[in-house]
């Protein structure tokens, strides 16, 4: 049996390869894989604020700030008044139009990797990962 300590290493390898492969495609839209994660999170969770995005994705708040600012500049996200001082993030019409494209890029990458390895989407691996991530981000 493989030492479970290698699981983090294996997940990191997948993560880096995903970023490497999809980064080329996302750059055509002036985005990177992290920005795409932010864009999709804002789309999936209306009314979310920037701090919540950084917690949800477990990314540095400064990184979230930089990526949100870039996406505001290229017209994919806007900020609006929220509760208290927090500003909520919203996708613009341009951002909404881009959502299906970036979702397809992401899905295709994973479908290809799973197909190559013989793992199906019904694998208990997916529910196990969802459970672990849920514990980490508090969902």
N, C-alpha and C positions, 0 to 999 in steps of 0.2 A: 504494500500500500504506500502510495506517495505521501510524504510528510505534508500535512495541511498548511504548513508555513509557505509552501510553494504556491498556494492558491492566490495570494496577493500578487506574487510575481507573475503568475499566469494571467491574472486579470489586468495587470499593468501592461503586459505585452499586447493583449487584445485592445486595450484602450489606446496605446500608442499607435498600433497599426491602423485602427479605425481613424484616428486623427490624421495620420499620414495620408491614408487613401482618400478620405473624404475632404480633407483640407484643400486639395487641389480643385475639387469640384466646387466646394463652397466659396472659394476665392473668386470664382466667376461672378458671384453675387456680392462681392466685397465683404464676405463673412468668413469666419473660421468655425470649426466645430463647437467651440465654447459658446460663441455668439448664437449659433443655431440652437443649442440647448436652451439658452436664455429665451430666444424668440419663441420656441415651442412651449416653454414653461409659461410664458406670459399668455400665449394663445390658449393653453389648456386650463389656466387658472385666472379667469378674469378678476380684476381688482387686486391682484397681487402687487406688493411693493418690492422695491429693489432689495431691501434687507431680507425679505422672505424668499426671494429668488436665490440669493447667495446661500441661505440656509438650506433651501430645497435641493440645490445642486451641490452643496458642500464645496463651494468655491469661495475664495477670498473676496471680501467686500470691495476691495480696490479693483480687482479684476472685473467684478460685476459692474462697477461704476464705469470703468473704461469701455467695456463692451456695450453697455446701454447707451452711453454717450455717442459712440460710433454709429449705433443703429438709429439713434435719433437724427444724427447728421445726414444719414443716407435715406431717411424717411420711412423706416420700418417700425419704429416705436415712438410713442409719445408718453409724456407724463401728465397726469391730471390730479387735481386735489383729491386727497383720500381722507382717512381718519387722522385727526390731529395734524402733526407736521409731516406725516408720511405722504408721499405722492404715489399714486398707483400707476402702474405701467399698462399701456394698452397698445395692441398692434394697430397699425394704420391700415388703410386699404391696400397699400403696396405690400405691407407685411403679410396681410391675410392672403394676398394672391401668391406669395412666395411659399406659404406653409405647405401646400401639397407637394411642391417640388422638393423641398428639403426633407419632408417626411419620406418621400419615395427614395431619395438618395440614402437615407439612413436605413430604411427597411431593406433596400436592395443589398446593401453591404452585409447586413446580418443574414439575410436569406442565403446569399452566396457562401458565407462562412459556414453556416449550419449545413447547407447542402454538401459542401466539401467534406464535412466531418461526419455526416450521417445522423446528426442530432435533429429531432423534430421539435416543433413548437409545443408539442404535448409533453415534452420531457419534464420530469419533476425538477430539473435544474432551474427552470424559469420561476416556478413558484417559490423555490428555496431562496433564490436571489431576491425576489420581491419581498419576502419576509425579512431578510437581513437588512435590505435597504430601508424598508419601512421602519424597522427599529432604530436605524441610524438617523433618519430624517424626521421621525416622529409621526409617521402616517399610520 
